[in-house]
Amino acid sequence: MSDISDDPEIMQFPLEFPVKLIGRDDGEFRSIARALLEPIIGTVDDSHIREAHSSGGKYIALTVTFTATSREQLNAVYQALSDSDDVLFAQ
């Protein structure tokens, strides 16, 4: 059985790719997200960031859509997000 993540037919690059990340809604998370992502994906226009706040106001979810150019770039994005203590969840 082959690993679906290695199937070249699944993702055709370049492609528009949304990444969702959740952190504490402390007023700094949007800047932290940019600092983590922009070295890998380039400048992120504000129009490509959607945000939602938790009902209790403790957390913020950001969805950043960018043009992914390779599987390696996606791996680097998720590695940077996973390595950050400020990112509580990334998908």
All heavy atoms as an XYZ file, in Angstrom:
706
protein
N       0.842     -1.169      0.000
C       0.000      0.000      0.000
C       0.892      1.238      0.000
O       1.821      1.340      0.770
C      -0.881     -0.028      1.240
C      -1.849      1.103      1.289
S      -3.300      0.606      2.196
C      -3.191      1.609      3.610
N       0.604      2.182     -0.889
C       1.437      3.378     -0.977
C       0.924      4.462     -0.044
O      -0.244      4.512      0.313
C       1.462      3.897     -2.411
O       0.188      4.357     -2.778
N       1.835      5.335      0.350
C       1.492      6.467      1.201
C       0.876      7.550      0.332
O       1.495      8.044     -0.599
C       2.765      6.969      1.884
C       2.501      8.100      2.846
O       1.372      8.619      2.886
O       3.438      8.458      3.574
N      -0.368      7.954      0.648
C      -1.075      8.942     -0.171
C      -0.339     10.277     -0.189
O      -0.388     11.007     -1.169
C      -2.531      9.112      0.296
C      -3.331      9.873     -0.748
C      -2.612      9.801      1.637
C      -4.814      9.784     -0.557
N       0.393     10.611      0.886
C       1.102     11.883      0.938
C       2.260     11.933     -0.055
O       2.745     13.008     -0.383
C       1.608     12.166      2.349
O       2.568     11.204      2.712
N       2.706     10.796     -0.538
C       3.781     10.760     -1.516
C       3.276     10.628     -2.951
O       4.061     10.559     -3.881
C       4.731      9.598     -1.214
C       5.492      9.823      0.081
O       5.739     11.006      0.422
O       5.837      8.839      0.739
N       1.971     10.592     -3.136
C       1.387     10.452     -4.460
C       1.480     11.775     -5.207
O       0.869     12.774     -4.803
C      -0.074     10.013     -4.343
C      -0.707      9.677     -5.679
O      -0.169     10.078     -6.716
O      -1.749      9.008     -5.664
N       2.244     11.832     -6.309
C       2.432     13.097     -7.025
C       1.148     13.626     -7.666
O       1.071     14.794     -8.022
C       3.486     12.761     -8.084
C       3.401     11.298     -8.268
C       2.951     10.735     -6.939
N       0.135     12.789     -7.809
C      -1.115     13.223     -8.427
C      -2.018     13.979     -7.448
O      -2.945     14.656     -7.856
C      -1.869     12.015     -8.989
C      -1.109     11.276    -10.072
C      -0.803     12.151    -11.276
O      -1.698     12.897    -11.714
O       0.331     12.098    -11.755
N      -1.774     13.852     -6.158
C      -2.635     14.467     -5.156
C      -2.511     15.996     -5.188
O      -3.501     16.702     -5.177
C      -2.310     13.938     -3.740
C      -2.563     12.446     -3.661
C      -3.103     14.681     -2.687
C      -4.000     12.042     -3.876
N      -1.313     16.509     -5.229
C      -1.089     17.958     -5.221
C      -0.297     18.356     -6.457
O       0.768     17.820     -6.711
C      -0.330     18.383     -3.974
C      -1.088     18.213     -2.712
S      -0.097     18.839     -1.343
C      -1.366     19.193     -0.180
N      -0.840     19.298     -7.167
C      -0.172     19.849     -8.342
C       0.281     21.257     -8.002
O      -0.544     22.129     -7.747
C      -1.135     19.871     -9.541
C      -1.650     18.510     -9.958
C      -0.588     17.692    -10.658
O       0.219     18.205    -11.412
N      -0.575     16.401    -10.385
N       1.576     21.476     -7.965
C       2.128     22.792     -7.616
C       2.359     23.617     -8.866
O       2.685     23.058     -9.900
C       3.439     22.607     -6.852
C       3.234     21.944     -5.521
C       3.451     20.584     -5.366
C       2.809     22.680     -4.433
C       3.251     19.969     -4.144
C       2.604     22.075     -3.206
C       2.826     20.717     -3.056
N       2.223     24.938     -8.763
C       1.804     25.699     -7.590
C       0.307     25.570     -7.349
O      -0.454     25.288     -8.273
C       2.171     27.139     -7.949
C       2.103     27.180     -9.442
C       2.497     25.806     -9.910
N      -0.099     25.787     -6.089
C      -1.515     25.717     -5.737
C      -1.800     26.658     -4.576
O      -0.929     26.962     -3.774
C      -1.936     24.292     -5.387
C      -1.301     23.615     -4.177
C      -2.132     23.843     -2.928
C      -1.183     22.130     -4.426
N      -3.036     27.139     -4.540
C      -3.472     27.978     -3.423
C      -3.711     27.057     -2.236
O      -4.466     26.100     -2.335
C      -4.740     28.749     -3.783
C      -4.515     29.819     -4.825
C      -3.484     30.852     -4.401
O      -3.681     31.527     -3.375
O      -2.458     30.975     -5.101
N      -3.049     27.365     -1.126
C      -3.076     26.463      0.021
C      -3.417     27.234      1.289
O      -2.729     28.187      1.641
C      -1.712     25.790      0.181
C      -1.712     24.651      1.142
C      -2.065     23.384      0.716
C      -1.378     24.843      2.477
C      -2.076     22.322      1.607
C      -1.384     23.796      3.366
C      -1.740     22.531      2.931
N      -4.470     26.829      1.998
C      -4.788     27.477      3.271
C      -4.147     26.715      4.434
O      -4.203     25.489      4.494
C      -6.312     27.358      3.340
C      -6.612     26.092      2.604
C      -5.543     25.963      1.535
N      -3.521     27.438      5.318
C      -3.000     26.833      6.544
C      -3.701     27.529      7.708
O      -3.843     28.750      7.735
C      -1.459     26.942      6.645
C      -0.984     28.369      6.686
C      -0.938     26.178      7.840
N      -4.197     26.721      8.654
C      -4.918     27.252      9.796
C      -4.060     27.057     11.040
O      -3.513     25.979     11.258
C      -6.256     26.531      9.973
C      -7.096     27.091     11.103
C      -8.452     26.416     11.125
C      -9.360     27.100     12.135
N     -10.716     26.552     12.086
N      -3.954     28.124     11.837
C      -3.206     28.030     13.068
C      -3.964     28.723     14.195
O      -4.677     29.691     13.968
C      -1.799     28.588     12.922
C      -1.605     29.955     12.300
C      -0.305     30.546     12.802
C      -1.524     29.821     10.791
N      -3.814     28.179     15.372
C      -4.518     28.693     16.541
C      -3.498     29.040     17.619
O      -2.542     28.296     17.846
C      -5.531     27.658     17.080
C      -6.604     27.378     16.013
C      -6.164     28.132     18.386
C      -7.558     26.271     16.369
N      -3.736     30.184     18.259
C      -2.882     30.623     19.351
C      -3.679     31.433     20.349
O      -4.887     31.630     20.192
N      -3.006     31.933     21.351
C      -3.657     32.766     22.353
C      -3.948     34.145     21.772
O      -3.110     34.727     21.091
C      -2.787     32.884     23.594
C      -2.751     31.583     24.369
C      -1.945     31.685     25.635
N      -1.891     30.525     26.479
C      -1.804     29.249     26.142
N      -1.841     28.905     24.897
N      -1.722     28.283     27.011
N      -5.115     34.663     22.063
C      -5.538     35.965     21.540
C      -5.001     37.067     22.458
O      -5.719     37.659     23.243
C      -7.060     36.020     21.439
C      -7.543     37.194     20.598
O      -6.702     37.956     20.095
O      -8.766     37.337     20.456
N      -3.692     37.302     22.353
C      -3.030     38.275     23.222
C      -2.637     39.557     22.480
O      -1.898     40.377     23.003
C      -1.798     37.649     23.861
C      -0.788     37.172     22.828
O      -0.969     37.428     21.623
O       0.203     36.528     23.232
N      -3.115     39.702     21.257
C      -2.793     40.882     20.469
C      -1.513     40.758     19.655
O      -1.236     41.594     18.804
N      -0.727     39.738     19.911
C       0.552     39.552     19.225
C       0.557     38.365     18.263
O       1.489     38.216     17.481
C       1.674     39.356     20.254
C       1.884     40.544     21.163
C       2.338     41.775     20.405
O       3.171     41.650     19.498
O       1.838     42.871     20.722
N      -0.450     37.519     18.319
C      -0.396     36.266     17.565
C      -0.319     36.485     16.054
O       0.382     35.761     15.358
C      -1.564     35.346     17.920
C      -1.422     33.973     17.344
C      -0.397     33.129     17.760
C      -2.285     33.515     16.371
C      -0.243     31.864     17.229
C      -2.146     32.246     15.823
C      -1.121     31.419     16.257
N      -1.011     37.474     15.544
C      -0.965     37.749     14.100
C       0.464     38.088     13.670
O       0.952     37.600     12.651
C      -1.939     38.862     13.753
C      -2.181     39.016     12.277
C      -3.220     40.115     12.028
N      -3.465     40.268     10.629
C      -4.617     40.105     10.042
N      -5.667     39.760     10.739
N      -4.742     40.266      8.753
N       1.162     38.887     14.452
C       2.557     39.235     14.150
C       3.469     38.023     14.270
O       4.391     37.845     13.466
C       3.051     40.338     15.088
O       2.328     41.514     14.883
N       3.210     37.199     15.261
C       3.999     35.971     15.438
C       3.818     35.059     14.232
O       4.782     34.500     13.711
C       3.598     35.264     16.747
C       4.057     36.088     17.951
C       4.139     33.841     16.801
C       3.456     35.658     19.278
N       2.570     34.914     13.792
C       2.287     34.062     12.634
C       3.030     34.565     11.404
O       3.632     33.783     10.663
C       0.782     34.006     12.371
N       2.992     35.868     11.171
C       3.721     36.447     10.027
C       5.222     36.159     10.142
O       5.861     35.803      9.158
C       3.500     37.954      9.958
C       2.192     38.361      9.372
C       2.154     39.892      9.300
N       0.929     40.371      8.754
C       0.666     40.443      7.453
N       1.556     40.054      6.577
N      -0.487     40.895      7.031
N       5.765     36.342     11.337
C       7.194     36.121     11.541
C       7.595     34.670     11.274
O       8.703     34.402     10.797
C       7.590     36.528     12.958
N       6.698     33.749     11.562
C       6.979     32.331     11.306
C       6.828     31.980      9.824
O       7.621     31.209      9.281
C       6.025     31.456     12.128
C       6.221     31.473     13.641
C       5.048     30.791     14.326
C       7.535     30.800     14.009
N       5.794     32.528      9.177
C       5.456     32.122      7.811
C       6.199     32.877      6.716
O       6.605     32.281      5.715
C       3.944     32.266      7.591
C       3.059     31.330      8.403
C       1.596     31.700      8.235
C       3.308     29.883      8.005
N       6.372     34.174      6.870
C       6.907     34.975      5.762
C       8.315     34.592      5.310
O       8.597     34.665      4.116
C       6.787     36.464      6.076
C       5.339     36.916      5.966
C       5.125     38.409      6.130
O       6.006     39.102      6.683
O       4.051     38.882      5.693
N       9.207     34.135      6.195
C      10.510     33.685      5.682
C      10.399     32.477      4.739
O      11.273     32.241      3.905
C      11.286     33.309      6.942
C      10.641     34.078      8.036
C       9.187     34.154      7.656
N       9.303     31.751      4.853
C       9.120     30.539      4.046
C       8.254     30.796      2.822
O       8.546     30.306      1.730
C       8.484     29.417      4.902
C       9.366     29.134      6.124
C       8.274     28.146      4.072
C       8.675     28.319      7.197
N       7.189     31.588      2.982
C       6.223     31.748      1.887
C       6.241     33.135      1.255
O       5.548     33.374      0.278
C       4.786     31.415      2.347
C       4.277     32.420      3.380
C       4.713     30.002      2.882
C       2.813     32.226      3.759
N       7.015     34.045      1.816
C       7.051     35.404      1.302
C       6.019     36.277      1.994
O       5.290     35.834      2.885
N       5.967     37.531      1.590
C       5.070     38.495      2.210
C       3.616     38.054      2.080
O       3.179     37.657      1.006
C       5.241     39.880      1.567
O       6.614     40.273      1.711
C       4.353     40.912      2.225
N       2.905     38.142      3.188
C       1.495     37.761      3.218
C       0.658     39.031      3.226
O       0.774     39.857      4.126
C       1.170     36.914      4.467
C      -0.309     36.587      4.524
C       2.008     35.649      4.497
N      -0.171     39.185      2.223
C      -1.082     40.319      2.150
C      -2.194     40.133      3.177
O      -2.682     39.016      3.377
C      -1.662     40.420      0.737
C      -2.475     41.666      0.533
O      -3.682     41.636      0.871
O      -1.912     42.668      0.056
N      -2.611     41.229      3.815
C      -3.678     41.144      4.822
C      -4.951     40.503      4.279
O      -5.685     39.850      5.029
C      -4.015     42.533      5.366
C      -2.964     43.045      6.333
O      -2.216     42.221      6.900
O      -2.897     44.273      6.532
N      -5.208     40.681      2.990
C      -6.431     40.112      2.407
C      -6.388     38.586      2.339
O      -7.410     37.952      2.091
C      -6.677     40.687      1.010
O      -5.666     40.270      0.113
N      -5.219     37.997      2.590
C      -5.076     36.540      2.564
C      -5.082     35.927      3.961
O      -4.754     34.754      4.127
C      -3.807     36.145      1.819
C      -3.869     36.475      0.372
N      -2.768     36.835     -0.345
C      -4.902     36.535     -0.490
C      -3.118     37.086     -1.593
N      -4.411     36.919     -1.699
N      -5.432     36.743      4.947
C      -5.515     36.255      6.323
C      -6.950     36.431      6.817
O      -7.496     37.532      6.791
C      -4.568     37.029      7.259
C      -3.124     36.923      6.785
C      -4.703     36.499      8.690
C      -2.152     37.780      7.582
N      -7.552     35.326      7.239
C      -8.870     35.379      7.888
C      -8.660     35.059      9.354
O      -7.820     34.222      9.688
C      -9.828     34.363      7.274
C     -10.268     34.734      5.860
C     -11.257     33.732      5.305
N     -10.591     32.425      5.215
C     -11.183     31.265      5.434
N     -12.450     31.194      5.749
N     -10.516     30.133      5.331
N      -9.410     35.711     10.202
C      -9.273     35.410     11.619
C     -10.631     35.216     12.271
O     -11.632     35.781     11.837
C      -8.470     36.477     12.349
C      -9.053     37.853     12.376
C      -8.136     38.827     13.107
O      -6.975     38.992     12.709
O      -8.616     39.437     14.084
N     -10.626     34.381     13.287
C     -11.829     34.122     14.080
C     -11.396     34.041     15.534
O     -10.372     33.442     15.856
C     -12.483     32.823     13.643
N     -12.179     34.658     16.390
C     -11.877     34.675     17.815
C     -12.783     33.672     18.527
O     -13.944     33.504     18.173
C     -12.100     36.078     18.376
C     -11.252     37.102     17.701
N     -10.009     37.470     18.155
C     -11.447     37.828     16.570
C      -9.488     38.373     17.349
N     -10.352     38.606     16.364
N     -12.233     33.038     19.549
C     -13.037     32.097     20.322
C     -14.117     32.859     21.081
O     -13.991     34.055     21.351
C     -12.154     31.301     21.281
O     -11.614     32.153     22.278
N     -15.165     32.163     21.431
C     -16.288     32.817     22.117
C     -15.867     33.397     23.463
O     -16.396     34.413     23.889
C     -17.447     31.833     22.294
O     -17.024     30.713     23.044
N     -14.914     32.786     24.106
C     -14.433     33.297     25.390
C     -13.357     34.357     25.245
O     -12.915     34.947     26.234
N     -12.892     34.583     24.017
C     -11.882     35.600     23.765
C     -10.466     35.211     24.133
O      -9.561     36.035     24.088
N     -10.252     33.952     24.448
C      -8.923     33.511     24.867
C      -8.036     33.088     23.694
O      -6.815     33.196     23.766
C      -9.076     32.349     25.851
C      -7.797     31.925     26.508
C      -8.032     30.884     27.591
C      -6.731     30.483     28.234
N      -6.911     29.504     29.305
N      -8.638     32.647     22.595
C      -7.885     32.107     21.467
C      -8.271     32.811     20.169
O      -9.355     33.370     20.045
C      -8.137     30.602     21.314
C      -7.769     29.836     22.552
C      -8.749     29.421     23.448
C      -6.444     29.555     22.845
C      -8.416     28.738     24.602
C      -6.103     28.877     24.004
C      -7.091     28.468     24.869
O      -6.750     27.794     26.026
N      -7.349     32.746     19.216
C      -7.599     33.275     17.881
C      -7.160     32.220     16.866
O      -6.141     31.553     17.051
C      -6.855     34.610     17.645
C      -7.204     35.202     16.287
C      -5.358     34.451     17.820
C      -6.697     36.616     16.073
N      -7.969     32.056     15.839
C      -7.640     31.149     14.738
C      -7.375     32.001     13.506
O      -8.171     32.875     13.161
C      -8.786     30.187     14.472
N      -6.251     31.757     12.868
C      -5.904     32.436     11.630
C      -5.869     31.416     10.503
O      -5.330     30.316     10.673
C      -4.530     33.101     11.729
C      -4.331     34.153     12.805
C      -2.884     34.641     12.787
C      -5.292     35.301     12.620
N      -6.422     31.781      9.375
C      -6.275     30.983      8.166
C      -5.522     31.852      7.171
O      -5.994     32.925      6.796
C      -7.636     30.561      7.583
O      -8.345     29.801      8.562
C      -7.447     29.715      6.323
N      -4.341     31.401      6.802
C      -3.483     32.133      5.872
C      -3.446     31.338      4.577
O      -3.052     30.172      4.563
C      -2.056     32.303      6.439
C      -1.173     33.054      5.459
C      -2.091     32.991      7.797
N      -3.869     31.969      3.489
C      -3.863     31.317      2.180
C      -2.712     31.885      1.367
O      -2.544     33.106      1.281
C      -5.201     31.540      1.458
O      -6.252     31.025      2.295
C      -5.228     30.799      0.124
N      -1.919     31.002      0.786
C      -0.751     31.418      0.005
C      -0.573     30.476     -1.174
O      -1.188     29.409     -1.236
C       0.506     31.447      0.876
C       0.927     30.090      1.387
C       1.921     29.376      0.756
C       0.323     29.530      2.504
C       2.315     28.131      1.218
C       0.703     28.290      2.978
C       1.700     27.590      2.329
N       0.277     30.859     -2.099
C       0.585     30.010     -3.240
C       1.753     29.110     -2.871
O       2.891     29.565     -2.750
C       0.929     30.850     -4.490
O      -0.174     31.720     -4.771
C       1.202     29.951     -5.686
N       1.445     27.849     -2.651
C       2.473     26.869     -2.315
C       3.180     26.433     -3.592
O       2.536     26.189     -4.612
C       1.853     25.663     -1.619
N       4.494     26.337     -3.511
C       5.275     25.999     -4.700
C       5.841     24.585     -4.686
O       6.266     24.093     -5.728
C       6.430     27.003     -4.875
O       7.242     26.992     -3.691
C       5.890     28.408     -5.114
N       5.850     23.937     -3.516
C       6.408     22.583     -3.453
C       6.011     21.890     -2.158
O       5.627     22.536     -1.177
C       7.944     22.627     -3.521
O       8.467     23.221     -2.342
N       6.131     20.607     -2.137
C       5.906     19.802     -0.939
C       6.917     20.203      0.139
O       6.588     20.284      1.317
C       6.035     18.318     -1.287
C       6.180     17.396     -0.118
C       4.935     16.896      0.507
N       4.020     16.350     -0.460
C       2.733     16.221     -0.210
N       2.241     16.590      0.957
N       1.924     15.727     -1.092
N       8.146     20.492     -0.266
C       9.190     20.887      0.683
C       8.812     22.192      1.392
O       9.053     22.349      2.589
C      10.543     21.022     -0.022
C      11.130     19.719     -0.513
C      10.455     19.171     -1.781
O       9.839     19.945     -2.542
O      10.540     17.945     -1.997
N       8.226     23.122      0.647
C       7.788     24.380      1.248
C       6.699     24.112      2.293
O       6.739     24.672      3.388
C       7.279     25.337      0.176
C       6.862     26.685      0.744
C       6.168     27.561     -0.274
O       5.344     27.072     -1.058
N       6.518     28.837     -0.267
N       5.736     23.267      1.966
C       4.677     22.930      2.925
C       5.257     22.260      4.167
O       4.848     22.567      5.286
C       3.629     22.035      2.275
C       2.790     22.668      1.172
C       1.798     21.653      0.606
C       2.068     23.910      1.671
N       6.209     21.366      3.965
C       6.853     20.716      5.107
C       7.550     21.746      5.991
O       7.475     21.668      7.225
C       7.848     19.662      4.643
C       7.181     18.449      4.043
O       5.991     18.216      4.225
N       7.947     17.674      3.288
N       8.216     22.730      5.378
C       8.903     23.777      6.135
C       7.909     24.640      6.913
O       8.175     25.026      8.066
C       9.744     24.641      5.193
N       6.761     24.935      6.306
C       5.719     25.707      6.993
C       5.259     24.963      8.240
O       5.240     25.520      9.346
C       4.523     25.982      6.053
C       3.290     26.402      6.836
C       4.882     27.031      5.012
N       4.891     23.704      8.084
C       4.391     22.946      9.222
C       5.465     22.694     10.273
O       5.170     22.660     11.469
C       3.724     21.647      8.768
C       2.367     21.915      8.188
C       2.114     21.783      6.832
C       1.327     22.356      8.998
C       0.872     22.067      6.298
C       0.071     22.644      8.485
C      -0.146     22.490      7.132
O      -1.384     22.782      6.614
N       6.714     22.571      9.860
C       7.797     22.399     10.829
C       7.970     23.671     11.654
O       8.094     23.612     12.884
C       9.112     22.047     10.124
C      10.218     21.673     11.095
C       9.873     20.417     11.890
O       9.620     19.375     11.312
N       9.869     20.516     13.205
N       7.953     24.832     10.993
C       8.090     26.108     11.709
C       6.944     26.302     12.692
O       7.153     26.746     13.831
C       8.149     27.265     10.720
N       5.732     25.978     12.269
C       4.572     26.125     13.149
C       4.640     25.139     14.315
O       4.318     25.488     15.448
C       3.281     25.944     12.358
C       3.027     26.984     11.261
C       1.762     26.640     10.486
C       2.977     28.397     11.821
N       5.063     23.918     14.044
C       5.182     22.897     15.096
C       6.260     23.255     16.121
O       6.118     22.947     17.304
C       5.525     21.536     14.493
O       4.472     21.075     13.691
N       7.322     23.905     15.661
C       8.429     24.262     16.544
C       8.110     25.441     17.455
O       8.812     25.677     18.433
C       9.680     24.585     15.726
C      10.290     23.355     15.070
O       9.917     22.228     15.434
O      11.130     23.539     14.166
N       7.073     26.188     17.132
C       6.735     27.392     17.893
C       5.858     27.071     19.097
O       4.829     26.417     18.975
C       6.002     28.396     16.997
O       5.542     29.486     17.772
N       6.254     27.571     20.261
C       5.443     27.406     21.462
C       4.186     28.283     21.421
O       3.251     28.039     22.180
C       6.253     27.777     22.711
C       7.359     26.772     22.989
O       7.235     25.601     22.574
O       8.350     27.163     23.624
N       4.180     29.293     20.538
C       3.035     30.187     20.446
C       1.884     29.596     19.629
O       0.745     30.024     19.767
C       3.460     31.520     19.799
C       4.415     32.273     20.694
O       4.051     32.544     21.848
O       5.536     32.578     20.229
N       2.187     28.632     18.774
C       1.169     27.993     17.938
C       0.660     26.764     18.689
O       1.403     25.808     18.912
C       1.726     27.607     16.550
C       0.669     26.885     15.733
C       2.234     28.841     15.820
N      -0.597     26.806     19.063
C      -1.190     25.706     19.820
C      -1.693     24.581     18.930
O      -1.781     23.434     19.354
C      -2.333     26.222     20.696
C      -1.965     27.358     21.653
C      -3.201     27.852     22.382
C      -0.882     26.903     22.624
N      -2.040     24.933     17.688
C      -2.592     23.959     16.733
C      -2.338     24.485     15.332
O      -2.463     25.677     15.087
C      -4.095     23.798     16.972
C      -4.779     22.911     15.979
C      -4.761     21.540     16.118
C      -5.439     23.454     14.882
C      -5.403     20.709     15.197
C      -6.078     22.645     13.961
C      -6.054     21.270     14.120
N      -1.979     23.592     14.429
C      -1.812     23.963     13.021
C      -2.360     22.851     12.166
O      -2.175     21.671     12.447
C      -0.342     24.212     12.683
N      -3.068     23.247     11.107
C      -3.650     22.260     10.171
C      -3.526     22.796      8.778
O      -3.694     23.927      8.482
C      -5.105     22.031     10.521
C      -5.792     21.089      9.618
C      -7.252     20.902     10.017
O      -7.741     21.443     10.998
N      -7.965     20.131      9.246
